[in-house]
Amino acid sequence: MENNYIIGAHNSWSFLPVRKWWMKPFSFMAKCQKVDIKSQYLIHSVKCFDLRLFFDKDDNLVIKHGIAEYKYTEEQLLGDLTFLNNRPTPCYVRVIHEVRSEKKYTDHETETFQMFCERMEKEFPNIRFWCGRNLVNWEVDYKFKNNPTCDEKYSSVCPPKLIDDWIPLIYAKLNNKKIRATGTDRDILLIDFVDIY
């Protein structure tokens, strides 16, 4: 199969340490990448990144995946986006509003998410942002101008469901080689653990 697609890293920032001590025993279930953003791009040829954003009650930006919240400041994230914005080949960044409950899905939190998305588009014009959907009802909370096609091949969306969300690393070790060899006819192939071939 001719390689006309780009590799995307599912939950690209999940290599980070979790913020709270009680999340540590469960962090292996949320961890989908082992290497940082620069390594994903420079070493593993990733050109699509998956960013999950939430804003707490004090409007602080939080990078999340499910219950896992990661230690990373807004300034550190903006540093990563600056790096990607300055690459010679344009990158995609899928932005998902990482809110999963109606209780936390407030108008104010959604407006804060929308303002941050607008800011990213203005500050990083060379990045092709896309998606803008939330995880409560999969509605669009912010409409980006880009809309690439994406084939998602990672544990939480592919069988066998026995492994599912529990151990993404095992799923990647068992399947990434075959997934990459098969490829996709979509624009993007989104996988866990891009360093595993």
Buried (B, 14 or more C-beta within 10 A) or exposed (E): EEEEBBBBBBBBBBBBEBBEEEBEEBBEBBBBBBBBBEBBBEEBEBBBBBBBBBBEEEEEBBBBBBBBBBEBEEEBBBBBBEBBBEEEEEBBBBBBBBBBEEEBBEEEBBEBBBEBBEEBBEEBEEBBBBBBBBBBEEEEBBEBEBEBEBBBBBBBEBEEEEBBBBBBBEBBEBBBEEBBEEBBEBBBBBBBBBBBE
